[in-house]
Amino acid sequence: VERGEAALAAGCDMVLLCNAPGSAGALLAGLKAPAMNPGRAEAMRGERSLPDLRALGQSARFAQAKAELMRFNATAV
């Protein structure tokens, strides 16, 4: 709980319990963090529309990145 409060006080928007998911209930019960500003919560939602995946697939940068990943995967095995 102390670490979670410290993270929120430092400006984090959320607290992750990657190595202790079973302690989520105790964390939520013990947090004394102030309520989030509604404007900040709305800003965290991100974009409301997905990028055009067809345009991405036709991008030269995407093709280059995909080729590099394929080469990496072929040498990593």
PyMOL Python script that loads the backbone (N, CA, C, O; Angstrom):
from pymol import cmd

cmd.read_pdbstr("""\
ATOM      1  N   VAL A   1       0.840  -1.185   0.000  1.00  0.00           N
ATOM      2  CA  VAL A   1       0.000   0.000   0.000  1.00  0.00           C
ATOM      3  C   VAL A   1       0.884   1.247   0.000  1.00  0.00           C
ATOM      4  O   VAL A   1       0.608   2.215  -0.709  1.00  0.00           O
ATOM      5  N   GLU A   2       1.946   1.214   0.800  1.00  0.00           N
ATOM      6  CA  GLU A   2       2.845   2.369   0.882  1.00  0.00           C
ATOM      7  C   GLU A   2       3.482   2.650  -0.479  1.00  0.00           C
ATOM      8  O   GLU A   2       3.580   3.807  -0.888  1.00  0.00           O
ATOM      9  N   ARG A   3       3.909   1.619  -1.170  1.00  0.00           N
ATOM     10  CA  ARG A   3       4.516   1.799  -2.494  1.00  0.00           C
ATOM     11  C   ARG A   3       3.495   2.302  -3.506  1.00  0.00           C
ATOM     12  O   ARG A   3       3.814   3.141  -4.348  1.00  0.00           O
ATOM     13  N   GLY A   4       2.291   1.802  -3.427  1.00  0.00           N
ATOM     14  CA  GLY A   4       1.239   2.263  -4.326  1.00  0.00           C
ATOM     15  C   GLY A   4       0.934   3.727  -4.122  1.00  0.00           C
ATOM     16  O   GLY A   4       0.786   4.475  -5.089  1.00  0.00           O
ATOM     17  N   GLU A   5       0.838   4.146  -2.875  1.00  0.00           N
ATOM     18  CA  GLU A   5       0.587   5.563  -2.588  1.00  0.00           C
ATOM     19  C   GLU A   5       1.752   6.428  -3.052  1.00  0.00           C
ATOM     20  O   GLU A   5       1.543   7.532  -3.555  1.00  0.00           O
ATOM     21  N   ALA A   6       2.973   5.936  -2.888  1.00  0.00           N
ATOM     22  CA  ALA A   6       4.142   6.695  -3.331  1.00  0.00           C
ATOM     23  C   ALA A   6       4.141   6.851  -4.845  1.00  0.00           C
ATOM     24  O   ALA A   6       4.479   7.916  -5.362  1.00  0.00           O
ATOM     25  N   ALA A   7       3.763   5.796  -5.555  1.00  0.00           N
ATOM     26  CA  ALA A   7       3.714   5.867  -7.022  1.00  0.00           C
ATOM     27  C   ALA A   7       2.672   6.881  -7.479  1.00  0.00           C
ATOM     28  O   ALA A   7       2.931   7.678  -8.380  1.00  0.00           O
ATOM     29  N   LEU A   8       1.508   6.852  -6.869  1.00  0.00           N
ATOM     30  CA  LEU A   8       0.453   7.801  -7.237  1.00  0.00           C
ATOM     31  C   LEU A   8       0.851   9.227  -6.879  1.00  0.00           C
ATOM     32  O   LEU A   8       0.577  10.155  -7.640  1.00  0.00           O
ATOM     33  N   ALA A   9       1.491   9.411  -5.736  1.00  0.00           N
ATOM     34  CA  ALA A   9       1.935  10.747  -5.328  1.00  0.00           C
ATOM     35  C   ALA A   9       3.016  11.281  -6.264  1.00  0.00           C
ATOM     36  O   ALA A   9       3.156  12.492  -6.436  1.00  0.00           O
ATOM     37  N   ALA A  10       3.785  10.359  -6.872  1.00  0.00           N
ATOM     38  CA  ALA A  10       4.853  10.763  -7.791  1.00  0.00           C
ATOM     39  C   ALA A  10       4.326  11.096  -9.176  1.00  0.00           C
ATOM     40  O   ALA A  10       5.083  11.540 -10.039  1.00  0.00           O
ATOM     41  N   GLY A  11       3.028  10.885  -9.396  1.00  0.00           N
ATOM     42  CA  GLY A  11       2.441  11.244 -10.679  1.00  0.00           C
ATOM     43  C   GLY A  11       2.026  10.077 -11.543  1.00  0.00           C
ATOM     44  O   GLY A  11       1.522  10.281 -12.648  1.00  0.00           O
ATOM     45  N   CYS A  12       2.225   8.859 -11.072  1.00  0.00           N
ATOM     46  CA  CYS A  12       1.775   7.695 -11.846  1.00  0.00           C
ATOM     47  C   CYS A  12       0.250   7.704 -11.924  1.00  0.00           C
ATOM     48  O   CYS A  12      -0.430   8.131 -10.990  1.00  0.00           O
ATOM     49  N   ASP A  13      -0.271   7.231 -13.044  1.00  0.00           N
ATOM     50  CA  ASP A  13      -1.717   7.174 -13.236  1.00  0.00           C
ATOM     51  C   ASP A  13      -2.318   5.875 -12.733  1.00  0.00           C
ATOM     52  O   ASP A  13      -3.529   5.779 -12.534  1.00  0.00           O
ATOM     53  N   MET A  14      -1.468   4.873 -12.526  1.00  0.00           N
ATOM     54  CA  MET A  14      -1.962   3.584 -12.049  1.00  0.00           C
ATOM     55  C   MET A  14      -0.843   2.857 -11.323  1.00  0.00           C
ATOM     56  O   MET A  14       0.329   3.214 -11.443  1.00  0.00           O
ATOM     57  N   VAL A  15      -1.217   1.842 -10.577  1.00  0.00           N
ATOM     58  CA  VAL A  15      -0.266   1.017  -9.846  1.00  0.00           C
ATOM     59  C   VAL A  15      -0.397  -0.396 -10.385  1.00  0.00           C
ATOM     60  O   VAL A  15      -1.500  -0.939 -10.461  1.00  0.00           O
ATOM     61  N   LEU A  16       0.725  -0.991 -10.758  1.00  0.00           N
ATOM     62  CA  LEU A  16       0.732  -2.359 -11.270  1.00  0.00           C
ATOM     63  C   LEU A  16       1.163  -3.330 -10.186  1.00  0.00           C
ATOM     64  O   LEU A  16       2.071  -3.040  -9.406  1.00  0.00           O
ATOM     65  N   LEU A  17       0.520  -4.466 -10.141  1.00  0.00           N
ATOM     66  CA  LEU A  17       0.868  -5.522  -9.188  1.00  0.00           C
ATOM     67  C   LEU A  17       1.327  -6.752  -9.968  1.00  0.00           C
ATOM     68  O   LEU A  17       0.742  -7.828  -9.845  1.00  0.00           O
ATOM     69  N   CYS A  18       2.347  -6.591 -10.748  1.00  0.00           N
ATOM     70  CA  CYS A  18       2.796  -7.664 -11.640  1.00  0.00           C
ATOM     71  C   CYS A  18       3.195  -8.929 -10.896  1.00  0.00           C
ATOM     72  O   CYS A  18       2.866 -10.028 -11.342  1.00  0.00           O
ATOM     73  N   ASN A  19       3.892  -8.802  -9.779  1.00  0.00           N
ATOM     74  CA  ASN A  19       4.398  -9.972  -9.064  1.00  0.00           C
ATOM     75  C   ASN A  19       3.544 -10.366  -7.865  1.00  0.00           C
ATOM     76  O   ASN A  19       3.875 -11.310  -7.148  1.00  0.00           O
ATOM     77  N   ALA A  20       2.452  -9.650  -7.648  1.00  0.00           N
ATOM     78  CA  ALA A  20       1.606  -9.955  -6.498  1.00  0.00           C
ATOM     79  C   ALA A  20       0.141  -9.675  -6.814  1.00  0.00           C
ATOM     80  O   ALA A  20      -0.495  -8.892  -6.109  1.00  0.00           O
ATOM     81  N   PRO A  21      -0.413 -10.300  -7.866  1.00  0.00           N
ATOM     82  CA  PRO A  21      -1.801  -9.988  -8.228  1.00  0.00           C
ATOM     83  C   PRO A  21      -2.806 -10.329  -7.133  1.00  0.00           C
ATOM     84  O   PRO A  21      -3.896  -9.759  -7.099  1.00  0.00           O
ATOM     85  N   GLY A  22      -2.458 -11.236  -6.254  1.00  0.00           N
ATOM     86  CA  GLY A  22      -3.360 -11.600  -5.168  1.00  0.00           C
ATOM     87  C   GLY A  22      -3.525 -10.514  -4.126  1.00  0.00           C
ATOM     88  O   GLY A  22      -4.447 -10.566  -3.311  1.00  0.00           O
ATOM     89  N   SER A  23      -2.635  -9.527  -4.145  1.00  0.00           N
ATOM     90  CA  SER A  23      -2.722  -8.459  -3.144  1.00  0.00           C
ATOM     91  C   SER A  23      -3.490  -7.241  -3.649  1.00  0.00           C
ATOM     92  O   SER A  23      -3.472  -6.195  -3.001  1.00  0.00           O
ATOM     93  N   ALA A  24      -4.161  -7.355  -4.789  1.00  0.00           N
ATOM     94  CA  ALA A  24      -4.897  -6.220  -5.353  1.00  0.00           C
ATOM     95  C   ALA A  24      -5.987  -5.738  -4.396  1.00  0.00           C
ATOM     96  O   ALA A  24      -6.170  -4.532  -4.227  1.00  0.00           O
ATOM     97  N   GLY A  25      -6.697  -6.646  -3.782  1.00  0.00           N
ATOM     98  CA  GLY A  25      -7.762  -6.257  -2.854  1.00  0.00           C
ATOM     99  C   GLY A  25      -7.228  -5.475  -1.671  1.00  0.00           C
ATOM    100  O   GLY A  25      -7.828  -4.481  -1.263  1.00  0.00           O
ATOM    101  N   ALA A  26      -6.105  -5.911  -1.114  1.00  0.00           N
ATOM    102  CA  ALA A  26      -5.507  -5.210   0.023  1.00  0.00           C
ATOM    103  C   ALA A  26      -5.020  -3.826  -0.401  1.00  0.00           C
ATOM    104  O   ALA A  26      -5.152  -2.863   0.353  1.00  0.00           O
ATOM    105  N   LEU A  27      -4.465  -3.728  -1.593  1.00  0.00           N
ATOM    106  CA  LEU A  27      -4.003  -2.430  -2.078  1.00  0.00           C
ATOM    107  C   LEU A  27      -5.173  -1.470  -2.238  1.00  0.00           C
ATOM    108  O   LEU A  27      -5.117  -0.331  -1.774  1.00  0.00           O
ATOM    109  N   LEU A  28      -6.227  -1.930  -2.890  1.00  0.00           N
ATOM    110  CA  LEU A  28      -7.386  -1.062  -3.097  1.00  0.00           C
ATOM    111  C   LEU A  28      -8.024  -0.643  -1.783  1.00  0.00           C
ATOM    112  O   LEU A  28      -8.461   0.497  -1.634  1.00  0.00           O
ATOM    113  N   ALA A  29      -8.076  -1.570  -0.828  1.00  0.00           N
ATOM    114  CA  ALA A  29      -8.674  -1.250   0.471  1.00  0.00           C
ATOM    115  C   ALA A  29      -7.817  -0.264   1.259  1.00  0.00           C
ATOM    116  O   ALA A  29      -8.343   0.537   2.032  1.00  0.00           O
ATOM    117  N   GLY A  30      -6.502  -0.318   1.067  1.00  0.00           N
ATOM    118  CA  GLY A  30      -5.615   0.512   1.854  1.00  0.00           C
ATOM    119  C   GLY A  30      -5.226   1.835   1.235  1.00  0.00           C
ATOM    120  O   GLY A  30      -4.702   2.702   1.935  1.00  0.00           O
ATOM    121  N   LEU A  31      -5.461   2.022  -0.044  1.00  0.00           N
ATOM    122  CA  LEU A  31      -5.056   3.269  -0.700  1.00  0.00           C
ATOM    123  C   LEU A  31      -5.839   4.456  -0.163  1.00  0.00           C
ATOM    124  O   LEU A  31      -7.049   4.382   0.048  1.00  0.00           O
ATOM    125  N   LYS A  32      -5.136   5.528   0.047  1.00  0.00           N
ATOM    126  CA  LYS A  32      -5.770   6.765   0.493  1.00  0.00           C
ATOM    127  C   LYS A  32      -5.521   7.858  -0.535  1.00  0.00           C
ATOM    128  O   LYS A  32      -5.466   9.040  -0.198  1.00  0.00           O
ATOM    129  N   ALA A  33      -5.372   7.457  -1.779  1.00  0.00           N
ATOM    130  CA  ALA A  33      -5.091   8.413  -2.856  1.00  0.00           C
ATOM    131  C   ALA A  33      -6.325   9.254  -3.142  1.00  0.00           C
ATOM    132  O   ALA A  33      -7.449   8.762  -3.039  1.00  0.00           O
ATOM    133  N   PRO A  34      -6.127  10.515  -3.500  1.00  0.00           N
ATOM    134  CA  PRO A  34      -7.270  11.364  -3.839  1.00  0.00           C
ATOM    135  C   PRO A  34      -7.917  10.890  -5.136  1.00  0.00           C
ATOM    136  O   PRO A  34      -7.281  10.211  -5.942  1.00  0.00           O
ATOM    137  N   ALA A  35      -9.161  11.242  -5.330  1.00  0.00           N
ATOM    138  CA  ALA A  35      -9.869  10.877  -6.555  1.00  0.00           C
ATOM    139  C   ALA A  35      -9.184  11.531  -7.750  1.00  0.00           C
ATOM    140  O   ALA A  35      -8.651  12.636  -7.651  1.00  0.00           O
ATOM    141  N   MET A  36      -9.208  10.837  -8.867  1.00  0.00           N
ATOM    142  CA  MET A  36      -8.582  11.362 -10.069  1.00  0.00           C
ATOM    143  C   MET A  36      -9.404  12.487 -10.668  1.00  0.00           C
ATOM    144  O   MET A  36     -10.635  12.452 -10.660  1.00  0.00           O
ATOM    145  N   ASN A  37      -8.719  13.466 -11.178  1.00  0.00           N
ATOM    146  CA  ASN A  37      -9.356  14.570 -11.886  1.00  0.00           C
ATOM    147  C   ASN A  37     -10.084  14.004 -13.103  1.00  0.00           C
ATOM    148  O   ASN A  37      -9.463  13.297 -13.897  1.00  0.00           O
ATOM    149  N   PRO A  38     -11.384  14.289 -13.284  1.00  0.00           N
ATOM    150  CA  PRO A  38     -12.116  13.750 -14.426  1.00  0.00           C
ATOM    151  C   PRO A  38     -11.494  14.109 -15.784  1.00  0.00           C
ATOM    152  O   PRO A  38     -11.544  13.310 -16.719  1.00  0.00           O
ATOM    153  N   GLY A  39     -10.916  15.299 -15.889  1.00  0.00           N
ATOM    154  CA  GLY A  39     -10.264  15.686 -17.137  1.00  0.00           C
ATOM    155  C   GLY A  39      -9.063  14.815 -17.434  1.00  0.00           C
ATOM    156  O   GLY A  39      -8.821  14.456 -18.586  1.00  0.00           O
ATOM    157  N   ARG A  40      -8.300  14.471 -16.392  1.00  0.00           N
ATOM    158  CA  ARG A  40      -7.131  13.600 -16.560  1.00  0.00           C
ATOM    159  C   ARG A  40      -7.578  12.196 -16.949  1.00  0.00           C
ATOM    160  O   ARG A  40      -6.958  11.557 -17.799  1.00  0.00           O
ATOM    161  N   ALA A  41      -8.636  11.722 -16.337  1.00  0.00           N
ATOM    162  CA  ALA A  41      -9.150  10.399 -16.674  1.00  0.00           C
ATOM    163  C   ALA A  41      -9.589  10.348 -18.132  1.00  0.00           C
ATOM    164  O   ALA A  41      -9.345   9.353 -18.814  1.00  0.00           O
ATOM    165  N   GLU A  42     -10.222  11.386 -18.610  1.00  0.00           N
ATOM    166  CA  GLU A  42     -10.663  11.441 -20.006  1.00  0.00           C
ATOM    167  C   GLU A  42      -9.463  11.466 -20.942  1.00  0.00           C
ATOM    168  O   GLU A  42      -9.481  10.822 -21.991  1.00  0.00           O
ATOM    169  N   ALA A  43      -8.424  12.203 -20.574  1.00  0.00           N
ATOM    170  CA  ALA A  43      -7.228  12.276 -21.418  1.00  0.00           C
ATOM    171  C   ALA A  43      -6.525  10.926 -21.514  1.00  0.00           C
ATOM    172  O   ALA A  43      -5.896  10.628 -22.530  1.00  0.00           O
ATOM    173  N   MET A  44      -6.625  10.111 -20.475  1.00  0.00           N
ATOM    174  CA  MET A  44      -5.985   8.793 -20.471  1.00  0.00           C
ATOM    175  C   MET A  44      -6.677   7.807 -21.405  1.00  0.00           C
ATOM    176  O   MET A  44      -6.101   6.778 -21.757  1.00  0.00           O
ATOM    177  N   ARG A  45      -7.894   8.110 -21.803  1.00  0.00           N
ATOM    178  CA  ARG A  45      -8.621   7.180 -22.671  1.00  0.00           C
ATOM    179  C   ARG A  45      -7.960   7.034 -24.029  1.00  0.00           C
ATOM    180  O   ARG A  45      -8.143   6.012 -24.691  1.00  0.00           O
ATOM    181  N   GLY A  46      -7.204   8.019 -24.458  1.00  0.00           N
ATOM    182  CA  GLY A  46      -6.489   7.937 -25.724  1.00  0.00           C
ATOM    183  C   GLY A  46      -7.381   8.230 -26.908  1.00  0.00           C
ATOM    184  O   GLY A  46      -8.498   8.731 -26.777  1.00  0.00           O
ATOM    185  N   GLU A  47      -6.847   7.901 -28.065  1.00  0.00           N
ATOM    186  CA  GLU A  47      -7.580   8.168 -29.303  1.00  0.00           C
ATOM    187  C   GLU A  47      -8.827   7.296 -29.380  1.00  0.00           C
ATOM    188  O   GLU A  47      -8.855   6.173 -28.875  1.00  0.00           O
ATOM    189  N   ARG A  48      -9.824   7.823 -30.004  1.00  0.00           N
ATOM    190  CA  ARG A  48     -11.081   7.083 -30.104  1.00  0.00           C
ATOM    191  C   ARG A  48     -11.229   6.364 -31.436  1.00  0.00           C
ATOM    192  O   ARG A  48     -12.175   5.600 -31.625  1.00  0.00           O
ATOM    193  N   SER A  49     -10.309   6.599 -32.356  1.00  0.00           N
ATOM    194  CA  SER A  49     -10.399   5.912 -33.644  1.00  0.00           C
ATOM    195  C   SER A  49      -9.097   5.188 -33.919  1.00  0.00           C
ATOM    196  O   SER A  49      -8.020   5.681 -33.582  1.00  0.00           O
ATOM    197  N   LEU A  50      -9.192   4.034 -34.524  1.00  0.00           N
ATOM    198  CA  LEU A  50      -8.009   3.253 -34.859  1.00  0.00           C
ATOM    199  C   LEU A  50      -7.350   3.825 -36.095  1.00  0.00           C
ATOM    200  O   LEU A  50      -8.033   4.334 -36.983  1.00  0.00           O
ATOM    201  N   PRO A  51      -6.030   3.749 -36.165  1.00  0.00           N
ATOM    202  CA  PRO A  51      -5.363   4.216 -37.374  1.00  0.00           C
ATOM    203  C   PRO A  51      -5.743   3.325 -38.552  1.00  0.00           C
ATOM    204  O   PRO A  51      -6.148   2.176 -38.371  1.00  0.00           O
ATOM    205  N   ASP A  52      -5.610   3.854 -39.728  1.00  0.00           N
ATOM    206  CA  ASP A  52      -5.929   3.103 -40.935  1.00  0.00           C
ATOM    207  C   ASP A  52      -4.861   2.035 -41.138  1.00  0.00           C
ATOM    208  O   ASP A  52      -3.743   2.347 -41.549  1.00  0.00           O
ATOM    209  N   LEU A  53      -5.192   0.783 -40.855  1.00  0.00           N
ATOM    210  CA  LEU A  53      -4.216  -0.296 -40.949  1.00  0.00           C
ATOM    211  C   LEU A  53      -3.765  -0.553 -42.380  1.00  0.00           C
ATOM    212  O   LEU A  53      -2.641  -1.003 -42.602  1.00  0.00           O
ATOM    213  N   ARG A  54      -4.623  -0.275 -43.347  1.00  0.00           N
ATOM    214  CA  ARG A  54      -4.200  -0.440 -44.739  1.00  0.00           C
ATOM    215  C   ARG A  54      -3.071   0.523 -45.075  1.00  0.00           C
ATOM    216  O   ARG A  54      -2.106   0.145 -45.740  1.00  0.00           O
ATOM    217  N   ALA A  55      -3.188   1.757 -44.620  1.00  0.00           N
ATOM    218  CA  ALA A  55      -2.137   2.738 -44.871  1.00  0.00           C
ATOM    219  C   ALA A  55      -0.847   2.323 -44.173  1.00  0.00           C
ATOM    220  O   ALA A  55       0.241   2.493 -44.722  1.00  0.00           O
ATOM    221  N   LEU A  56      -0.964   1.786 -42.978  1.00  0.00           N
ATOM    222  CA  LEU A  56       0.214   1.319 -42.259  1.00  0.00           C
ATOM    223  C   LEU A  56       0.885   0.186 -43.024  1.00  0.00           C
ATOM    224  O   LEU A  56       2.106   0.182 -43.180  1.00  0.00           O
ATOM    225  N   GLY A  57       0.101  -0.773 -43.500  1.00  0.00           N
ATOM    226  CA  GLY A  57       0.643  -1.909 -44.239  1.00  0.00           C
ATOM    227  C   GLY A  57       1.346  -1.505 -45.519  1.00  0.00           C
ATOM    228  O   GLY A  57       2.214  -2.232 -46.002  1.00  0.00           O
ATOM    229  N   GLN A  58       0.987  -0.358 -46.078  1.00  0.00           N
ATOM    230  CA  GLN A  58       1.599   0.115 -47.315  1.00  0.00           C
ATOM    231  C   GLN A  58       2.781   1.044 -47.048  1.00  0.00           C
ATOM    232  O   GLN A  58       3.437   1.494 -47.988  1.00  0.00           O
ATOM    233  N   SER A  59       3.055   1.331 -45.796  1.00  0.00           N
ATOM    234  CA  SER A  59       4.131   2.235 -45.422  1.00  0.00           C
ATOM    235  C   SER A  59       5.490   1.569 -45.621  1.00  0.00           C
ATOM    236  O   SER A  59       5.669   0.400 -45.281  1.00  0.00           O
ATOM    237  N   ALA A  60       6.436   2.309 -46.167  1.00  0.00           N
ATOM    238  CA  ALA A  60       7.788   1.792 -46.366  1.00  0.00           C
ATOM    239  C   ALA A  60       8.453   1.502 -45.016  1.00  0.00           C
ATOM    240  O   ALA A  60       9.178   0.516 -44.886  1.00  0.00           O
ATOM    241  N   ARG A  61       8.215   2.347 -44.019  1.00  0.00           N
ATOM    242  CA  ARG A  61       8.795   2.114 -42.691  1.00  0.00           C
ATOM    243  C   ARG A  61       8.262   0.831 -42.070  1.00  0.00           C
ATOM    244  O   ARG A  61       9.005   0.099 -41.416  1.00  0.00           O
ATOM    245  N   PHE A  62       6.974   0.555 -42.272  1.00  0.00           N
ATOM    246  CA  PHE A  62       6.386  -0.676 -41.747  1.00  0.00           C
ATOM    247  C   PHE A  62       7.018  -1.885 -42.429  1.00  0.00           C
ATOM    248  O   PHE A  62       7.367  -2.859 -41.763  1.00  0.00           O
ATOM    249  N   ALA A  63       7.166  -1.829 -43.744  1.00  0.00           N
ATOM    250  CA  ALA A  63       7.768  -2.935 -44.482  1.00  0.00           C
ATOM    251  C   ALA A  63       9.202  -3.184 -44.026  1.00  0.00           C
ATOM    252  O   ALA A  63       9.624  -4.331 -43.884  1.00  0.00           O
ATOM    253  N   GLN A  64       9.944  -2.111 -43.798  1.00  0.00           N
ATOM    254  CA  GLN A  64      11.322  -2.245 -43.338  1.00  0.00           C
ATOM    255  C   GLN A  64      11.373  -2.866 -41.941  1.00  0.00           C
ATOM    256  O   GLN A  64      12.176  -3.763 -41.686  1.00  0.00           O
ATOM    257  N   ALA A  65      10.519  -2.390 -41.046  1.00  0.00           N
ATOM    258  CA  ALA A  65      10.486  -2.928 -39.682  1.00  0.00           C
ATOM    259  C   ALA A  65      10.090  -4.401 -39.692  1.00  0.00           C
ATOM    260  O   ALA A  65      10.650  -5.199 -38.940  1.00  0.00           O
ATOM    261  N   LYS A  66       9.134  -4.763 -40.533  1.00  0.00           N
ATOM    262  CA  LYS A  66       8.693  -6.152 -40.626  1.00  0.00           C
ATOM    263  C   LYS A  66       9.831  -7.039 -41.139  1.00  0.00           C
ATOM    264  O   LYS A  66      10.041  -8.137 -40.623  1.00  0.00           O
ATOM    265  N   ALA A  67      10.565  -6.570 -42.150  1.00  0.00           N
ATOM    266  CA  ALA A  67      11.686  -7.337 -42.694  1.00  0.00           C
ATOM    267  C   ALA A  67      12.769  -7.530 -41.638  1.00  0.00           C
ATOM    268  O   ALA A  67      13.349  -8.610 -41.530  1.00  0.00           O
ATOM    269  N   GLU A  68      13.040  -6.488 -40.861  1.00  0.00           N
ATOM    270  CA  GLU A  68      14.049  -6.594 -39.806  1.00  0.00           C
ATOM    271  C   GLU A  68      13.628  -7.610 -38.747  1.00  0.00           C
ATOM    272  O   GLU A  68      14.447  -8.399 -38.277  1.00  0.00           O
ATOM    273  N   LEU A  69      12.359  -7.588 -38.379  1.00  0.00           N
ATOM    274  CA  LEU A  69      11.863  -8.567 -37.402  1.00  0.00           C
ATOM    275  C   LEU A  69      11.956  -9.987 -37.932  1.00  0.00           C
ATOM    276  O   LEU A  69      12.304 -10.909 -37.194  1.00  0.00           O
ATOM    277  N   MET A  70      11.652 -10.163 -39.191  1.00  0.00           N
ATOM    278  CA  MET A  70      11.734 -11.498 -39.797  1.00  0.00           C
ATOM    279  C   MET A  70      13.195 -11.975 -39.789  1.00  0.00           C
ATOM    280  O   MET A  70      13.457 -13.141 -39.493  1.00  0.00           O
ATOM    281  N   ARG A  71      14.142 -11.089 -40.109  1.00  0.00           N
ATOM    282  CA  ARG A  71      15.553 -11.457 -40.079  1.00  0.00           C
ATOM    283  C   ARG A  71      15.995 -11.784 -38.661  1.00  0.00           C
ATOM    284  O   ARG A  71      16.734 -12.745 -38.446  1.00  0.00           O
ATOM    285  N   PHE A  72      15.554 -11.003 -37.706  1.00  0.00           N
ATOM    286  CA  PHE A  72      15.895 -11.242 -36.311  1.00  0.00           C
ATOM    287  C   PHE A  72      15.366 -12.603 -35.853  1.00  0.00           C
ATOM    288  O   PHE A  72      16.091 -13.377 -35.229  1.00  0.00           O
ATOM    289  N   ASN A  73      14.109 -12.890 -36.163  1.00  0.00           N
ATOM    290  CA  ASN A  73      13.507 -14.160 -35.764  1.00  0.00           C
ATOM    291  C   ASN A  73      14.228 -15.340 -36.400  1.00  0.00           C
ATOM    292  O   ASN A  73      14.383 -16.385 -35.768  1.00  0.00           O
ATOM    293  N   ALA A  74      14.666 -15.184 -37.638  1.00  0.00           N
ATOM    294  CA  ALA A  74      15.346 -16.272 -38.345  1.00  0.00           C
ATOM    295  C   ALA A  74      16.706 -16.564 -37.703  1.00  0.00           C
ATOM    296  O   ALA A  74      17.140 -17.716 -37.685  1.00  0.00           O
ATOM    297  N   THR A  75      17.386 -15.537 -37.176  1.00  0.00           N
ATOM    298  CA  THR A  75      18.704 -15.755 -36.580  1.00  0.00           C
ATOM    299  C   THR A  75      18.600 -16.116 -35.109  1.00  0.00           C
ATOM    300  O   THR A  75      19.558 -16.650 -34.549  1.00  0.00           O
ATOM    301  N   ALA A  76      17.478 -15.846 -34.467  1.00  0.00           N
ATOM    302  CA  ALA A  76      17.324 -16.106 -33.031  1.00  0.00           C
ATOM    303  C   ALA A  76      17.023 -17.569 -32.746  1.00  0.00           C
ATOM    304  O   ALA A  76      17.136 -18.001 -31.599  1.00  0.00           O
ATOM    305  N   VAL A  77      16.646 -18.334 -33.745  1.00  0.00           N
ATOM    306  CA  VAL A  77      16.259 -19.734 -33.515  1.00  0.00           C
ATOM    307  C   VAL A  77      17.441 -20.630 -33.440  1.00  0.00           C
ATOM    308  O   VAL A  77      17.290 -21.836 -33.251  1.00  0.00           O
TER     309      VAL A  77
END
""", "prot")
cmd.dss("prot")
cmd.show_as("cartoon", "prot")
cmd.util.cbc("prot")
cmd.orient("prot")
